[in-house]
């Protein structure tokens, strides 16, 4: 069955020099044709090459230098995960995984390998939604093209001089590139870590459980999805669920709440940060990691205004220096650190070090 995607066509004869260059990678000629038809019909996108295997993808990325790669996972010679790891090591390029039968483990593995986004092929979901899913993939490709996988050092903020009290809660926000960053930060925390940890990660619907399981295998603390009404306890990492905001209420109980229709990112990092500031004040630590956009910047500023400690990931180690940059811009960041230093700093501040 031939599937068609709704897309705006590029005017005949329009120049391609300003279009985003896309490499399509899939062992199926039919799927490659679908993707080429979808992407080439968009005025701002141009497919510059096709690869049938992971090894071909690695070679073409090196030769063509595309702006974005759209890649399947199940391929001969070199599978998608190995190709992602190789590309990100040799020729870092934004990669959108577009694959059938994605499960939670595959999604977590792809994000860990370096993909910036993951989405299912239309046939793996519901053929009746092909047009909507095609438009969604186009939007993801455009977004991925804005990801800077190679960044430049930025001036490090002066470290705080005030003594910091031992924190009673750590709250972390992340988006694009977040799973890998979270694994590194949480992996530093020991099994006797004395504060609860809340995590708000922007991730596709249905993949939070997989992220929790994947993180559990990479850190000493238990990791699970937060439950409505539960009381915060030390030594556990709780993830915000898909589709709802994670809010700390009086009595230090968690509330899972539906977002307003105007909220762009769900779960919202700002919402969680602001609720932590209200309930914990100066005995809180907010951390904002890699991600696109501005979610978390104002919430982190609220935490800092309440006397809490605040950290952001620096530009050099961020997959996307968007959310951390926004936090620096509004004065929310007390300190800006390379990813490798954030976990140790969280541990140090949790013990009340100055």
N, C-alpha and C positions, 0 to 999 in steps of 0.2 A: 504494500500500500504506500503510495506516494503521499508524504505529509507536506503541507505548505505552511509557511510562516508569514505572518503579516509584517511588512517592513516598508519603509519609505525608500523608493528607488533613487539611486544616484542619477542625476541628469545625464543623458547621453553625451559623451565627449568631455565630461567634467574632469579636471585634472586630479590626479591621485596624490600629488606631492604633499598635500596637507592631511591626507587621510591617515588614520591609525592603521598600522601594518600588523596583520594578524596571520599567525601560522596555525594551520589546522592539523591536528594529529589524531588519526583514527585508522585502525586496520580495515575498516569497512569502507569500500568505495561509495556505497550508498550514503552512509553517514557523512563522509567528506563532502559529497555533492550537496546534501541538505545544508551543511554548515556554510559552504561557499555561497549557495543561493541566498541564504539568510543574511550573511554578513556583507556580501558584495552589493546587496540591494540598499544598503544604508549609505547615505552620502559621505559619511565621515569614517567609514571602515573599508578596508581593502585587504582581501586574502592574498598574501604574497607567496605562499607556498603550502604544500600538503606533504605530510609524512605518514607512512604506513606502519611505522614501528617506533619504539622508543629511541633506538640508535639513530634512525633517520632524523628524528626530532632534534636530538643533540647536535647532529651535524648541521642541520638547517638553521638552527638558532645561531650557531657560531658563524655560519656563512651569510645569512640574511639579516640578522639583527632585528627581528620583529619587535614591535611594541608590546604585543600580548601573544601568548600561546593558549589555544583551546585544545585540551588534551584528554583522550580517553585513558583509562587505567589498564584495561585488559588488552595487551598487544604482544606480538611475537618479538623475538630477539632480545629486547629489553622492555620490561613492563613499564607502565606509567610511573610508578613510585620510584623506580631506579632512575628513570629518565629525569624526573623532577629533581632528585638529589644531584644528579650529574650536571644538569643545566644550572641549578642554583650555585653550584660550586665553581663552574667554569665560566658561564656566561649569564649571570643573574638576570632573569626576565620575569615579569609578572605572568603567572600561569593560572588559568581557570580550568579546573577539572570538570569535564562534561562526560559523565559515564552512566551506564545502565547498572541497575541493581546495587546501588550504593548502600552500604550498611554503615553503622556507627563506627566500627573499627577501621574500615577503609577511609572514611571521611577524616577521622582523627589522624590516620597515618599520612594521608595526602597533605593535610595542613601542617603536620609535623615535618614533612619532607621539604616544605617550602612553598606549596601552592597558596595563592592568596584567596581563592574562593573555590567552592565545590557546588555543583548542581547536577541534578539527574537528567538524563535524556528523556524526551517526551514519552517515548514508548515504554519507559520503565515506570511511568507514573499513570498517565491517563491520556490516551490518544485524542480525546475530545478537547483537551486543553493545550493542544500543540501551539496554537497562535499565541496564547498568553505566555506559555513557557518560552517560545521563541523570542518574544519581546523582552522577557526577563533575562534571557541569556545575553541579548544585545546590551542591555543595561549593565550587566555584570562585566562584560568585556570593556565597555567604556569606563566603568569604575576602575577596573584592574589597570587600565592604561595609565591612570593617575598615580599608581603606586610607584614609589621610587625605591627600587630594591638595592640601588647603590646610592649612598648618601655621603655627606661631607661633615666633618667635625663641626660642632657648634660650641661656642663659648660655654664652658661649664659654670653654673651658678656658684656663687660663694657659699660654702657650707654654713649651716646655721651655727650661731655662737651660743644661743640660749640652751640651758640644760633641758633635756626632754624627759618628761615623766614616763614611767613604764606604761605602755599602752594596754588598754583593755580590749581592743578590737583592731583588726587590720582589714581594710576593704580595698579591693583591687579592681580596676576597670581596664578592659582591653577590647580591641576590635581586630582589624586586619593584622595578621602576624601574631595574634595573641596566644594561641595554644602553645607554640614553641616558647614564647616568653614566659608564660605562666609556669610551664614545666621547669624552666630554669630557676625561677624565683622560688616556687614552692618546694623544689627539690633541696633547697638549702635548709629548710626548716626541720628541726629535729622532732622525733615522736613525742617529746614532752613539751612541745611548744605551748606556752601558757595562755594564749588568747584565741578566740574564734577568728576565722578568716572568711570573709564574704567575697565572692568573685562574681562580677558582672561581665560576661563575655558576649559580644555580638556574634551570633552564629546562626546558621540556617535552621529553620524550624525542624524539630525532630532529632537534632544531633547533640543535644546537651548531655543526654545519658551516655552517649559514646565518649564525649569529651571527659565526663566525670570518671568513667572507667579507665580511659587512657591515662589521665593524670594520676589516678590512684596507683598505677603501676610505676610511676616515676617520682613519687615522693613518699615520705614516711608517714604523713598524716592521712587519715581517711578522707576521701573526697566523695561527695554525693550532692544530689539536687536538694535545695532547701524545701521544707514543708511549711504550709500555712499553719500558723499558731504555735510552732515550736519555739522553745526558749533557747537562746544562744548558750552554747557550752564551749569551754576552751578546748583547743586541740583538734578541731574539725574544720574542714574546708567545705563551705556550702556554696553551691552555684545557683545563680538566679535561673529559673526555668524559662523556657521559650514562652513568649506571648504575654508575660506578666511582669510587673515591676516588683522588685524585692525591697521591702520597706521595713525598717526597724521601728517598732512602736514602744510606748512606755511599758515597763516591766521586762524590757529587753526580749520581747517576743517578735517573731518574724511574721510579716503579713505579705501575702501574695495578692497583688491588686491589679485590676485591669487598667490599662493606660487610657488617657484621654485620646480622642480621635486625632488631635493635633500633634501628638508625640510621634516623632519620626523614627527614633531607634527604640526598639522594645526587645529585651528589657533595657530600661534607661539607667545609665551610670549616674547621671546627675541626681536622679531621684534617690538612689541608694545612698550616695555620698551625703546628700542633704539630710536624710533621716538619721544617718550615723552622727553627723555633726550635732543634730538636735538632742540625741540621746546620750552621747558620750563626750562631746565637747573636747577638752584638751587631752583626754585620755584615748584619743583615736589616732590612727595612722592611715592616711589615704595614699594609694599608689596608682598612678595612671600610666599605662603601658602603651605600646605601639597601637596605632589605629587611625583611620581616616575620619575627618570631620571634627566636631567640637564637643561631642558628648563627654561629660565628665569635667570639663574645664570649670564651669560655674559651680558645680557641686564641690569640686576640690577647693575652690576659693572660699566657699562657705565653711568647709572644714578648717581651713587655715584661719579664717576669721574667728572661729570658735576656739582657737588655741591648739588645734590638732597639728600633728606633724604631716607634711606632704612631700611626696617624691614623684618625679616623673622620669621616664626613660629618655635618654639623650638621642639626638638626631642620628649620630653615627651608627648606633645599634638598632634603631627602629626600622621595621619594615616600611612603615609609613609614619613620618613625623608630622602627624596632623593633630591628634588630640593632645599629645604632650606640648606641641608648639602653642596650641590655643591656651593651655593652662599657664605656660610661661608668659604669654601675652597679657593675660588678665591678672598676673601677679599671684597665681594660686600655688606655684611651685616653690617650696622652700629649698629644694635641692634637686638637681638634675644629674643623673648618673648613668653610666653604661650599664647594660643589662646585667653583666656579670657581677656588678657591685650592689645591685638592688636587694637581692636576697640577704647577703650579709648585713646590709644596712637595716633591713626590716628586723633581723634577728637582734642587732645591736640596740635599736630603738625600743624593741619589745622588752628589753632588760633594763630600760631606764638609763642608758648610757648618755653621756653628754658629748 
